[in-house]
């Protein structure tokens, strides 16, 4: 056999070997692929795995779900990025850390740090056609690589339960506005009374969760993509309407100027740190989402152009959120930026008071909470889809069973968060309520670590050239390759480490953000 192969041309020898092994194994399998896709690495032609392990392409891999095209990916990825963080965190940080100068720093970081991480995660997903765990494992079996895959996969599983609790709060507030009880929402103590009422909070949470799971059951194209294609354009229109209304209120122009015009005097180191953290969360980096969505992306879709579109979409919505909230609060407070509060307090306490002081407060409240609900849903379905994809790949389950499993996890962990301010208020973790603890664990600790893991995988294991080849699969040149190479090798790991350190320090009260 050896002498026969030596006499053959290289291509003929390879074909002979394939046919030989196929004939051997075809007795037990109807369809066997000797080489596992992709067998061409860009420089060498080789099997990725040994026979008997993963060398045969299974039916599930070949039939993996996919977006219909570029628009499907962009709107779905943008939907994942545009969430509650854009609406309740971005305006607060912008107001606190310099207004226009904060916005400028945020944009610079988004087109460098954010761009690099989106490209890396999307390319990683498309190269492997797998969710985070299997995508990482594709490039090695070391403990560090396995850890990076699992932490990226676990993050959305932990986030979506408590995120759905907040989504339930949004549903409750929208229902109150629709029933003409918007004035009640502006009353002191209303929000506290609602979240401490365990039954109301739990029912609202379950309703939001069921809606999310129903979309996931429908699949990638008929569920995730279709909903994103409807909700994202509506979200943009609502943002424009509410922002237009907000900036025309008496006294609002001062807020517009503060938010849009950079003032170097307002710049500080914390401006950079907080803008970096907000960009990190806002773009859904290090949540496993972009790896999963990348695995659904077709080869003829441009990763670079799609990334740029997601950047523009997310940044535009963040700016619109600033224009919706900052001018309105400025007009309400007489120009005091300190009136803006962070997180739920801004959305569920301050904003209803602002709307109550305006004309057409009920109508604006309905539009605003419809917008917030759409933003919450698009993010929750992205988080849930990432979890479902992981279960499909790692457990070998179909979509139905995988969705039921994440649904059970959502109910179990989400109920802890929903009841954490009411019947379970006396139970805390490190002095934090369940919702606050899960938020701290995922956002402040796990996500920066996951980002560092991705940077090291790309720069030290895969190699930036392999990523570049994947980006250029559509036939277009990787225009911002020098930026990508420099950022992924050097600055992105440092930035992620800064986010980790600052977030933990803020959580323990060592610094104020």
C-alpha positions as CSV (number, residue, x, y, z in Angstrom):
1,X,0.0,0.0,0.0
2,X,2.8,2.4,1.0
3,X,4.7,1.9,-2.3
4,X,1.4,2.3,-4.2
5,X,0.7,5.6,-2.6
6,X,4.3,6.8,-3.3
7,X,3.8,6.2,-7.0
8,X,0.6,8.2,-7.0
9,X,0.3,12.0,-7.4
10,X,-0.4,13.8,-4.1
11,X,-4.0,14.5,-5.1
12,X,-4.6,10.9,-6.2
13,X,-3.1,9.6,-3.0
14,X,-5.4,11.7,-0.9
15,X,-8.4,10.6,-2.8
16,X,-7.4,7.0,-2.6
17,X,-7.0,7.3,1.2
18,X,-10.4,8.9,1.5
19,X,-12.1,6.3,-0.5
20,X,-10.4,3.5,1.4
21,X,-11.5,4.7,4.8
22,X,-15.0,5.5,3.5
23,X,-15.3,2.0,2.3
24,X,-14.2,0.6,5.6
25,X,-16.6,2.6,7.7
26,X,-19.5,2.7,5.3
27,X,-20.7,-0.6,6.6
28,X,-21.8,1.0,9.8
29,X,-22.7,4.5,8.5
30,X,-24.7,5.6,5.5
31,X,-23.0,8.9,5.1
32,X,-19.4,9.5,6.2
33,X,-17.2,12.5,5.8
34,X,-13.6,11.7,6.3
35,X,-12.6,15.3,6.8
36,X,-14.4,17.5,9.2
37,X,-15.2,21.0,7.8
38,X,-13.3,23.3,7.5
39,X,-10.4,21.2,6.3
40,X,-8.6,24.1,4.7
41,X,-6.9,26.4,7.2
42,X,-5.6,28.9,4.8
43,X,-2.1,27.4,4.6
44,X,-2.4,23.7,4.9
45,X,-4.9,21.0,4.0
46,X,-5.5,18.6,6.9
47,X,-8.1,16.8,8.9
48,X,-9.1,18.7,12.0
49,X,-9.8,15.6,14.1
50,X,-8.8,12.0,14.3
51,X,-11.1,9.3,12.9
52,X,-13.5,8.1,15.5
53,X,-13.7,11.4,17.4
54,X,-15.3,14.3,15.5
55,X,-14.1,13.5,12.0
56,X,-17.6,12.9,10.7
57,X,-20.0,15.7,10.1
58,X,-23.2,14.9,11.9
59,X,-26.6,15.8,10.5
60,X,-27.2,18.5,13.2
61,X,-24.1,20.3,12.1
62,X,-25.0,20.2,8.4
63,X,-28.5,21.4,9.1
64,X,-27.6,24.2,11.5
65,X,-30.0,27.2,11.5
66,X,-28.9,30.3,9.7
67,X,-30.0,33.9,9.2
68,X,-31.5,34.7,5.8
69,X,-28.8,37.2,5.1
70,X,-27.0,40.4,6.2
71,X,-30.1,42.2,7.3
72,X,-31.2,39.3,9.5
73,X,-27.8,39.2,11.3
74,X,-27.5,43.0,11.7
75,X,-30.9,43.5,13.1
76,X,-30.7,40.5,15.4
77,X,-27.2,41.5,16.6
78,X,-28.3,45.1,17.0
79,X,-31.4,43.9,18.9
80,X,-29.1,42.0,21.3
81,X,-27.0,45.1,21.8
82,X,-29.8,47.6,22.2
83,X,-31.2,46.8,25.6
84,X,-32.0,48.3,29.0
85,X,-28.3,49.3,29.4
86,X,-28.7,51.8,26.5
87,X,-31.8,53.4,28.1
88,X,-31.2,53.5,31.8
89,X,-27.4,53.4,32.1
90,X,-26.0,55.4,29.2
91,X,-27.9,58.7,29.8
92,X,-27.0,58.5,33.5
93,X,-23.3,58.0,32.8
94,X,-23.2,60.6,30.1
95,X,-24.8,63.2,32.4
96,X,-22.5,62.3,35.3
97,X,-19.2,62.1,33.4
98,X,-19.1,65.1,31.1
99,X,-22.0,65.0,28.7
100,X,-20.5,65.7,25.2
101,X,-17.0,64.6,26.1
102,X,-18.3,61.3,27.4
103,X,-20.2,60.8,24.2
104,X,-17.1,61.5,22.1
105,X,-14.9,59.1,24.1
106,X,-17.7,56.4,23.9
107,X,-17.8,56.7,20.1
108,X,-14.0,56.4,19.8
109,X,-14.0,53.3,22.0
110,X,-16.9,51.8,20.1
111,X,-15.1,52.0,16.7
112,X,-11.9,50.5,18.1
113,X,-12.4,48.3,21.1
114,X,-16.0,47.4,20.4
115,X,-15.4,46.9,16.7
116,X,-12.5,44.5,17.4
117,X,-14.4,42.3,19.9
118,X,-17.5,42.1,17.6
119,X,-15.4,41.0,14.6
120,X,-13.5,38.5,16.7
121,X,-16.5,36.8,18.3
122,X,-18.6,36.8,15.1
123,X,-15.7,35.3,13.1
124,X,-15.1,32.7,15.8
125,X,-18.7,31.6,15.5
126,X,-18.8,31.5,11.7
127,X,-15.5,29.6,11.5
128,X,-16.8,26.8,13.7
129,X,-20.6,26.9,13.2
130,X,-20.8,26.3,16.9
131,X,-21.9,27.9,20.1
132,X,-19.2,29.1,22.5
133,X,-18.2,25.9,24.3
134,X,-17.7,23.9,21.1
135,X,-16.3,26.9,19.2
136,X,-13.5,27.2,21.7
137,X,-13.0,23.4,21.9
138,X,-12.5,23.4,18.1
139,X,-9.1,25.0,18.7
140,X,-7.8,22.9,21.5
141,X,-8.5,20.8,24.6
142,X,-6.5,22.7,27.2
143,X,-8.1,23.7,30.5
144,X,-7.7,27.4,29.6
145,X,-9.5,27.1,26.3
146,X,-12.3,25.0,27.8
147,X,-12.7,27.6,30.6
148,X,-13.0,30.4,28.0
149,X,-15.7,28.5,26.2
150,X,-17.7,27.6,29.2
151,X,-17.6,31.1,30.8
152,X,-18.9,32.7,27.6
153,X,-21.7,30.1,27.5
154,X,-22.7,30.4,31.1
155,X,-23.1,34.2,31.1
156,X,-26.3,34.4,29.1
157,X,-27.8,31.5,31.1
158,X,-27.3,33.5,34.3
159,X,-28.3,36.9,32.8
160,X,-31.6,36.1,31.1
161,X,-33.5,35.1,34.3
162,X,-32.9,38.4,36.1
163,X,-33.1,40.3,32.9
164,X,-36.6,38.8,32.4
165,X,-37.6,40.1,35.8
166,X,-36.8,43.6,34.8
167,X,-38.7,43.0,31.5
168,X,-41.7,42.0,33.7
169,X,-41.4,45.4,35.5
170,X,-41.6,47.1,32.1
171,X,-44.7,45.1,31.1
172,X,-46.4,46.1,34.4
173,X,-45.6,49.8,33.8
174,X,-46.8,49.7,30.2
175,X,-50.0,48.1,31.4
176,X,-50.6,50.8,33.9
177,X,-50.1,53.5,31.3
178,X,-52.4,51.7,28.9
179,X,-55.1,51.6,31.6
180,X,-54.8,55.3,32.2
181,X,-53.1,55.0,35.6
182,X,-49.9,56.7,34.6
183,X,-50.3,59.3,37.4
184,X,-50.1,56.5,40.0
185,X,-46.6,55.6,38.7
186,X,-45.3,59.0,39.5
187,X,-46.3,58.7,43.2
188,X,-43.5,58.4,45.8
189,X,-43.0,54.8,46.8
190,X,-45.0,53.2,44.0
191,X,-42.0,51.3,42.5
192,X,-40.9,50.0,45.9
193,X,-44.5,48.9,46.7
194,X,-44.6,47.0,43.4
195,X,-41.4,45.1,43.6
196,X,-42.0,44.2,47.2
197,X,-45.3,42.7,46.2
198,X,-44.1,39.2,45.4
199,X,-47.1,38.0,43.5
200,X,-47.3,41.0,41.1
201,X,-43.6,40.9,40.4
202,X,-43.6,37.1,39.8
203,X,-46.6,37.2,37.5
204,X,-45.1,40.0,35.4
205,X,-41.8,38.1,35.2
206,X,-43.5,34.9,34.1
207,X,-45.4,36.7,31.4
208,X,-42.2,38.2,29.9
209,X,-40.4,34.9,30.1
210,X,-43.2,33.0,28.3
211,X,-43.2,35.6,25.5
212,X,-39.4,35.3,25.1
213,X,-39.6,31.5,25.1
214,X,-42.4,31.5,22.5
215,X,-40.2,33.4,20.1
216,X,-37.2,31.0,20.7
217,X,-39.5,28.0,20.0
218,X,-40.2,29.4,16.6
219,X,-36.5,29.1,15.6
220,X,-33.8,31.4,14.2
221,X,-35.5,32.7,11.1
222,X,-39.1,32.5,12.1
223,X,-38.5,33.6,15.7
224,X,-35.3,35.6,16.4
225,X,-34.8,37.1,13.0
226,X,-38.5,37.9,12.2
227,X,-39.1,39.6,15.6
228,X,-35.9,41.6,15.3
229,X,-36.9,42.8,11.8
230,X,-40.2,44.1,13.1
231,X,-39.2,45.4,16.5
232,X,-36.0,47.2,15.7
233,X,-37.4,49.6,13.0
234,X,-40.3,50.3,15.4
235,X,-37.9,51.0,18.1
236,X,-36.0,53.5,15.9
237,X,-39.2,55.3,15.0
238,X,-40.3,55.5,18.7
239,X,-36.9,56.8,19.7
240,X,-37.2,59.6,17.2
241,X,-40.7,60.5,18.2
242,X,-39.9,60.6,22.0
243,X,-36.6,62.4,21.5
244,X,-38.3,65.0,19.3
245,X,-40.9,65.5,22.0
246,X,-38.3,65.7,24.8
247,X,-35.9,68.2,23.2
248,X,-38.8,70.6,22.5
249,X,-39.8,70.9,26.2
250,X,-39.1,74.3,27.8
251,X,-35.6,74.4,29.2
252,X,-34.6,71.2,27.4
253,X,-32.1,72.8,25.0
254,X,-29.6,73.2,27.9
255,X,-29.7,69.4,28.3
256,X,-29.2,68.9,24.5
257,X,-26.2,71.2,24.5
258,X,-24.7,69.5,27.6
259,X,-25.1,66.1,26.0
260,X,-24.0,66.8,22.4
261,X,-21.3,69.5,22.7
262,X,-17.9,68.2,24.1
263,X,-16.4,70.3,26.8
264,X,-12.7,69.3,27.6
265,X,-13.1,70.8,31.1
266,X,-15.5,67.9,31.9
267,X,-12.9,65.3,30.9
268,X,-11.4,63.0,33.6
269,X,-9.9,59.5,33.8
270,X,-13.3,58.2,35.0
271,X,-14.8,59.5,31.8
272,X,-12.7,56.9,29.9
273,X,-13.2,54.1,32.4
274,X,-17.0,54.5,32.5
275,X,-17.4,55.0,28.8
276,X,-15.3,51.8,28.3
277,X,-17.5,49.8,30.6
278,X,-20.7,51.1,29.1
279,X,-19.5,50.3,25.5
280,X,-18.6,46.9,26.7
281,X,-22.1,46.1,28.1
282,X,-23.9,48.0,25.4
283,X,-22.5,46.0,22.5
284,X,-23.2,42.6,24.1
285,X,-19.5,41.7,24.1
286,X,-18.4,38.6,26.0
287,X,-21.9,37.1,26.4
288,X,-21.6,34.3,23.9
289,X,-24.3,36.0,21.8
290,X,-22.1,37.2,19.0
291,X,-20.4,33.8,18.8
292,X,-23.7,32.1,18.5
293,X,-25.1,34.6,16.0
294,X,-21.9,34.3,14.0
295,X,-22.4,30.6,13.7
296,X,-25.7,31.4,12.0
297,X,-24.1,33.7,9.5
298,X,-23.6,32.7,5.9
299,X,-20.2,32.8,4.3
300,X,-21.1,35.4,1.7
301,X,-22.2,38.0,4.3
302,X,-19.5,40.6,5.1
303,X,-18.5,40.4,8.8
304,X,-16.8,43.8,8.7
305,X,-19.7,45.6,7.1
306,X,-22.2,43.9,9.4
307,X,-20.1,44.9,12.4
308,X,-20.0,48.5,11.3
309,X,-23.8,48.5,10.9
310,X,-24.3,47.1,14.4
311,X,-21.9,49.7,15.8
312,X,-23.8,52.5,14.1
313,X,-27.2,51.1,15.1
314,X,-26.3,50.6,18.8
315,X,-24.5,54.0,19.1
316,X,-27.4,55.8,17.4
317,X,-29.9,54.3,19.8
318,X,-27.7,55.2,22.7
319,X,-27.6,58.8,21.5
320,X,-31.3,58.8,21.0
321,X,-31.8,57.5,24.6
322,X,-29.6,60.4,25.8
323,X,-31.8,62.8,23.8
324,X,-35.0,61.2,25.2
325,X,-34.0,61.4,28.8
326,X,-31.3,64.0,29.5
327,X,-33.2,67.1,28.0
328,X,-36.4,66.0,29.7
329,X,-34.8,65.6,33.1
330,X,-33.0,68.9,32.6
331,X,-36.3,70.6,31.9
332,X,-37.9,68.8,34.9
333,X,-35.1,69.6,37.3
334,X,-34.3,73.1,36.2
335,X,-30.9,72.1,34.6
336,X,-29.5,69.9,37.4
337,X,-27.7,66.8,35.9
338,X,-27.4,65.2,39.3
339,X,-31.2,64.6,39.2
340,X,-30.5,61.7,36.9
341,X,-30.2,58.4,38.8
342,X,-28.7,55.1,37.6
343,X,-30.4,51.9,36.7
344,X,-34.0,51.1,37.6
345,X,-34.5,54.3,39.6
346,X,-34.1,56.3,36.5
347,X,-36.6,54.4,34.4
348,X,-39.2,53.4,37.1
349,X,-39.1,56.5,39.4
350,X,-37.6,59.6,37.7
351,X,-39.0,59.1,34.2
352,X,-42.7,58.6,35.3
353,X,-42.4,61.8,37.4
354,X,-41.0,63.7,34.3
355,X,-43.8,62.4,32.1
356,X,-46.4,63.4,34.7
357,X,-45.1,67.0,34.6
358,X,-45.4,67.2,30.9
359,X,-48.4,67.5,28.6
360,X,-49.5,64.3,27.0
361,X,-47.7,62.4,29.7
362,X,-49.8,59.3,29.4
363,X,-49.3,59.0,25.6
364,X,-45.6,59.6,25.9
365,X,-45.4,57.1,28.7
366,X,-47.1,54.4,26.6
367,X,-44.7,55.1,23.7
368,X,-41.7,55.1,25.9
369,X,-42.4,51.8,27.7
370,X,-43.3,50.2,24.4
371,X,-39.9,51.2,23.2
372,X,-38.3,49.9,26.4
373,X,-40.2,46.6,26.1
374,X,-39.0,46.1,22.6
375,X,-35.5,46.8,23.6
376,X,-35.8,44.3,26.5
377,X,-37.4,41.6,24.3
378,X,-34.7,41.8,21.6
379,X,-32.0,41.4,24.1
380,X,-33.7,38.6,26.1
381,X,-34.3,36.5,22.9
382,X,-30.6,36.9,22.0
383,X,-29.5,35.8,25.5
384,X,-31.9,32.9,25.4
385,X,-31.0,31.8,21.9
386,X,-27.3,31.7,22.9
387,X,-28.2,29.4,25.8
388,X,-30.4,27.2,23.6
389,X,-27.7,26.9,21.0
390,X,-25.2,25.7,23.8
391,X,-27.7,23.1,25.0
392,X,-28.2,21.9,21.4
393,X,-24.5,21.6,20.7
394,X,-23.4,20.1,24.1
395,X,-26.3,17.9,25.0
396,X,-27.3,16.9,21.5
397,X,-30.9,18.0,22.1
398,X,-33.3,19.5,19.7
399,X,-34.6,23.0,20.0
400,X,-37.8,22.1,21.8
401,X,-36.0,20.2,24.7
402,X,-33.3,22.9,24.9
403,X,-35.8,25.6,25.1
404,X,-37.7,23.8,27.9
405,X,-34.5,23.4,29.8
406,X,-33.6,27.1,29.6
407,X,-37.2,27.9,30.5
408,X,-36.9,25.8,33.7
409,X,-33.6,27.6,34.6
410,X,-35.3,31.0,33.9
411,X,-38.2,30.2,36.2
412,X,-35.9,28.9,39.0
413,X,-33.3,31.7,39.0
414,X,-35.7,34.4,37.9
415,X,-38.1,33.7,40.7
416,X,-35.3,34.3,43.2
417,X,-34.7,37.7,41.7
418,X,-38.5,38.5,41.3
419,X,-39.1,37.6,45.0
420,X,-35.8,39.0,46.2
421,X,-37.3,42.4,47.2
422,X,-40.4,40.9,48.7
423,X,-40.8,37.5,50.4
424,X,-37.1,36.7,50.0
425,X,-35.9,40.2,51.0
426,X,-34.2,38.8,54.1
427,X,-32.0,36.4,52.0
428,X,-28.9,38.0,50.5
429,X,-25.7,36.9,48.9
430,X,-22.6,38.9,50.1
431,X,-25.1,41.6,51.3
432,X,-26.8,41.8,47.9
433,X,-30.3,40.9,46.8
434,X,-30.5,38.1,44.3
435,X,-31.0,40.3,41.3
436,X,-28.1,42.6,42.3
437,X,-25.9,39.6,42.9
438,X,-26.5,38.0,39.6
439,X,-25.9,41.4,37.9
440,X,-22.7,41.9,39.7
441,X,-21.4,38.3,39.1
442,X,-22.1,38.4,35.3
443,X,-21.5,42.0,34.4
444,X,-18.7,43.0,36.8
445,X,-16.7,39.7,37.0
446,X,-17.5,37.1,34.4
447,X,-17.9,39.2,31.3
448,X,-14.5,41.0,31.5
449,X,-12.9,37.6,32.1
450,X,-14.7,36.1,29.1
451,X,-13.5,39.0,26.9
452,X,-9.9,38.4,28.0
453,X,-10.3,34.7,27.2
454,X,-11.5,35.6,23.7
455,X,-8.6,38.0,23.1
456,X,-6.1,35.4,24.2
457,X,-7.7,32.6,22.1
458,X,-7.7,34.8,18.9
459,X,-4.2,36.3,19.4
460,X,-2.3,33.4,20.9
461,X,-4.1,30.2,19.7
462,X,-6.0,30.8,16.4
463,X,-3.9,33.7,15.1
464,X,-5.1,37.0,13.7
465,X,-4.4,35.8,10.2
466,X,-6.9,33.0,10.5
467,X,-9.5,35.5,11.6
468,X,-8.6,37.8,8.7
469,X,-9.1,34.9,6.3
470,X,-12.6,34.3,7.8
471,X,-13.5,38.0,7.5
472,X,-12.5,38.0,3.9
473,X,-14.7,34.9,3.0
474,X,-17.1,37.2,1.2
475,X,-14.4,38.3,-1.2
476,X,-13.9,41.8,0.2
477,X,-10.7,43.2,1.7
478,X,-10.4,43.4,5.5
479,X,-10.1,47.2,5.5
480,X,-9.5,47.8,9.2
481,X,-7.2,44.8,9.7
482,X,-4.3,46.9,11.2
483,X,-6.7,48.3,13.8
484,X,-8.0,44.8,14.6
485,X,-4.6,43.3,14.9
486,X,-3.3,45.9,17.2
487,X,-6.4,46.0,19.4
488,X,-6.9,42.3,19.8
489,X,-3.2,41.7,20.6
490,X,-2.6,44.5,23.0
491,X,-5.3,47.0,24.0
492,X,-8.4,44.9,24.2
493,X,-7.1,42.6,27.0
494,X,-5.8,45.6,28.9
495,X,-9.2,47.4,28.5
496,X,-11.1,44.3,29.7
497,X,-8.8,44.1,32.7
498,X,-9.5,47.7,33.5
499,X,-13.2,47.1,33.2
500,X,-12.9,44.1,35.6
501,X,-10.9,46.0,38.2
502,X,-13.1,49.2,38.1
503,X,-16.4,47.3,38.2
504,X,-15.3,45.2,41.2
505,X,-13.9,48.3,42.9
506,X,-17.2,50.1,42.3
507,X,-19.3,47.2,43.6
508,X,-17.3,47.2,46.9
509,X,-17.5,51.0,47.2
510,X,-13.8,51.6,46.7
511,X,-14.6,54.0,43.8
512,X,-17.8,55.7,42.6
513,X,-19.1,55.1,39.1
